Amino acid sequence: MIQLETICALATPQGIGAIGVIRVSGERTFEIVNKIFKGKDLTKVDSHTIHFGTIRDENVIVDEVLVAVFKTPKSFTKEDVVEISCHGSDYIIRYILKLLLQNGCRMAQAGEFTQRAFLNGQFDLVQAEAVADLIAADSEAAHKTAMNLMRGGFSNQLKELRDELIHFASLVELELDFGEEDVEFAERDDLKSLILKIQNFLKKLIDSFDAGNVIKEGVPVAIIGPPNAGKSTLLNILLNEEKAIVTEIAGTTRDVIEDVLFIEGIKFRFIDTAGIRETKDVVESIGIERSKDAMRRAEIVLLLSDNQSKDEDFISDIEEEKVIRVLNKIDLGENHQLVDYIRISAKNNIGIDTLKAAIVEKAKTKKRADTMLTNLRHYEHLMKANEALGEVLNGLDFGITGDFLAQDIRLSLHHLGEITGSITTDDLLANIFSKFCIGK
């Protein structure tokens, strides 16, 4: 019954703006909107057309609007949909929503338009979740990843492989009906080859999860160096704000400080760390350990030195391709013994553009797959599906009976189906779509 209800919601952000867009979807959409829209009869116009008119409360004109019409099944939800573009006054938006509710609509729940699109077969669950990622995308890389997933990404390949596995599962299940005949309908070598092919595909996706998270959360860049090398000053000049406290006292920064910066469409998460040195101060020691941990987790390490220091012992266990060497305080004179360093003065904003270019170049040299995993739910089910397929391989090697093979195959199919939504529960859908914004 909920699916039969006509829903409405504001599809643009709350607050005063030039326009607001109110979305209506459901089988009574045109009937309800016709009651308050004075212009053309929306039941008689073509789909994907826009019409000018007024929204009225009996004889009171509320606003002049444009109404976009999308007729089933050629709409986002595959239902009849109307989008009312009105002036962006809070009062007008509330008034129009009130009129819609009075005439038979109910307010949409978070993500309900996208949920209806999924339930009506517009796309699978991976693509539905990618809609939320697309809305939240705040960099070119995040946008590209979300678009790829929304347009099919790994869903189509996963579906093809799952269909092949279902075919073998049905043959193994059929063997159980002929248990006394001792026949095999599923060729074991072909089944093994298929499982290895699926595992290879799943492994690539699983391995891409860390890179996918980097794109979603930002490329972590750790600023590392001895005390008083100018790490906090560099962070402040990069962010163009006084984020970190700067003094001439060694050991001022005692904890990890993070902030986000976009450079050439790439999202970076810069991490200012405590200066690394030998110390008996308990608090500073904790900060130094956190610095080392940040250095290990970072994709890029800015090794900051000044004219007095060139000690790099603390990065000896860090991959060389991560490191960008930076010589700071060149305004005080240069140490020409330090080669292959980018020379800057963070205090005087000298060489910062050159450093930014080097950071971008370092990020771009990191090879990333076109399709990457960014969703923890997908990662969890892929791990479990891969584990179940591993059990099938073990069973094939040890020659176990078809009933045990079928059990592990069914388990892997279950987890693959949970990813795309071919197997779902109400609780799962409620959890996923509750994280969407209302109006989407």
Secondary structure as GFF3:
##gff-version 3
##sequence-region A 1 440
A	DSSP	three_ten_helix	2	4	.	.	.	ID=ss1
A	DSSP	beta_strand	7	10	.	.	.	ID=ss2
A	DSSP	beta_strand	17	25	.	.	.	ID=ss3
A	DSSP	alpha_helix	29	36	.	.	.	ID=ss4
A	DSSP	beta_strand	37	38	.	.	.	ID=ss5
A	DSSP	three_ten_helix	42	44	.	.	.	ID=ss6
A	DSSP	beta_strand	49	57	.	.	.	ID=ss7
A	DSSP	beta_strand	60	70	.	.	.	ID=ss8
A	DSSP	beta_strand	81	88	.	.	.	ID=ss9
A	DSSP	alpha_helix	90	102	.	.	.	ID=ss10
A	DSSP	beta_strand	106	107	.	.	.	ID=ss11
A	DSSP	alpha_helix	112	119	.	.	.	ID=ss12
A	DSSP	alpha_helix	125	136	.	.	.	ID=ss13
A	DSSP	alpha_helix	140	150	.	.	.	ID=ss14
A	DSSP	alpha_helix	155	177	.	.	.	ID=ss15
A	DSSP	three_ten_helix	179	181	.	.	.	ID=ss16
A	DSSP	alpha_helix	188	207	.	.	.	ID=ss17
A	DSSP	alpha_helix	209	217	.	.	.	ID=ss18
A	DSSP	beta_strand	219	224	.	.	.	ID=ss19
A	DSSP	alpha_helix	231	239	.	.	.	ID=ss20
A	DSSP	beta_strand	257	263	.	.	.	ID=ss21
A	DSSP	beta_strand	266	272	.	.	.	ID=ss22
A	DSSP	alpha_helix	282	297	.	.	.	ID=ss23
A	DSSP	beta_strand	300	305	.	.	.	ID=ss24
A	DSSP	three_ten_helix	313	315	.	.	.	ID=ss25
A	DSSP	three_ten_helix	320	322	.	.	.	ID=ss26
A	DSSP	beta_strand	323	327	.	.	.	ID=ss27
A	DSSP	three_ten_helix	330	332	.	.	.	ID=ss28
A	DSSP	beta_strand	342	343	.	.	.	ID=ss29
A	DSSP	alpha_helix	352	364	.	.	.	ID=ss30
A	DSSP	alpha_helix	376	398	.	.	.	ID=ss31
A	DSSP	alpha_helix	402	420	.	.	.	ID=ss32
A	DSSP	alpha_helix	426	433	.	.	.	ID=ss33
###
